[in-house]
Amino acid sequence: MFNTVAKIELGLAFTAFAMAVAAAVVDSDPGAFVLIFGVCIAVGLSGLALTGSGFTDRAPRFASPQDAPPVQMVSVGRSQTAKPSPWPLAAAVALGIVGIGLAVGHTLVEIGLVLGILAAAGWLSQAWRADPTFSAREGARVSTRLLSPVGLPVIAVFLIGVIVISVSRLLLTLTRTGSIIAAFLLALALLVAFFMLAARPHLGRNSLVFLGAAAVLAVVSLGSVSAANGYRTFEHHEVAGEQPPFTVVAQGTAFKEKTITVTAGELSTIVFKNQDSVYHNVAVYSESGTPFWNGEPIQGPGNKITYTHTFDMAPGTYTFRCDFHPSSMVGQFVVEAKPTTTETTAP
């Protein structure tokens, strides 16, 4: 007998079969066809098994509406009705932030996912508390056995980590003087906030939660914007045996410099500037494709990073390229032999 679940699974099997045929026609790789066709076979067999199992739908069927029993109206007390919830709106906002982040950058995606998890947790908590079987005693038992010993420490560690990372991203973006001023203002703001909270001992729990959430959101937003704008560059002073810095500029998905020359065994400095809006980096490979060194990628436009590395490679010609665009961003990487000094003695 074809019950509802069997019909759904057989329909999915037919859809998978059509997708497998389409994959075989469009893509010459047989792996996609085999994978999707295997899903088709598995779902189809499951649907056939449910068809022959004898399970029927739970909902009764009637030949006509007149044969159906009258609809029973059940009165529900005021305390058992569903209460308005802000969590669906919060989940929609989180989903919107994720959508914007997919077009702008991964930072907004991460923020949206975190907000989505919080919204889902709050939504489930409210649904659980709105259940008619819920009691204050049951809530106190869960709070005592789960939230207090486990949930609060985990939340505290998570919030501390988020605040530390966000503040560090903010300070790394500013200049040395600006970071000192920002740290001083942040400490002053914390002292003023704690003083105001201590002066109001009867402040409600909802007010404290709102203030804490607003403060965390502000700090995370500042850290995210600062990280998106890039970090400040640190001046690098030359030392004995170190080569002068070599500048490489990426623009238009291409390197402006086609050759980089370094000395084997000496500390080399490469200043990489990214003028594009996508990620680039500088990496060194052999002619056969063996990797020797990979620089950290950065996103532009206008950001730069300073690489320092000692290339202990045999003198010769290698290849430097961008790992994200290896076919269009490529150049020669020349490793010269370290010059030798000869001593002469007077006759």
C-alpha angles and dihedrals in degrees: 000000000000107000124182096265092049091051091051093049094047089050090051089049091054090048091050090050091053090048091050091052090048091050091050091051098043101035123046092205108101092202094081091048093050092048096048093041089052089054088050092053094046095049092043092052090048090052092049091049091053090047092056096039094082095234113148130199115273092225110083120234124224129196093227138002089253090064093055117096117250118273111262117223115213118199114225123201121243091249092057098053118107114263125220113273129203092196097087088056090047090050090050091051090049091050090050091051090051090051092050090046091055087062099036110032147308093266093072090045090057092047091049092050092051091049090047092054091049091048091049091049092049092046093052091046092053092046090051093049092047092057111112091231092058116110135183090245092056091049091050091050092052091046093050097045102035117013100043101046098032114013100048096050091046092049091046093051091046093050092046090051092048092049094046093049093045094048092046091051089051094049093046090055095054127071121261093266092041092052091053091050092046092050090049093049091047092052090047091050091051092051092050092047093050091047092052091048092049090049090058105052093166096057110140124249092242091055091051092049091049093049092047093048092048091050093048091046091050093050093046091048092051091048093048094049091046093050090049091053092054134244127282118263120244120223114246118209119209119244132194112292093018123123122232113263119274117214122218121186125198116202132152091010090298139094115248089206114064097186134045119188123196136165120247114248096011128107108260128198122206119186107203119197120191115203095172128087093235132073120279135168141172119248132170123223137169121249089262093052101261109150118234104168137359123200123213112267122239134190123228172183102151099353124126139186133196117228120199120187141146109230105211093183133128112269111265145089121306136165130257120195146151113267090215095051106024095159100051103029107059138126146158121285111199120196112196125200117258109259115249124221120222124203120219124200124210116246 
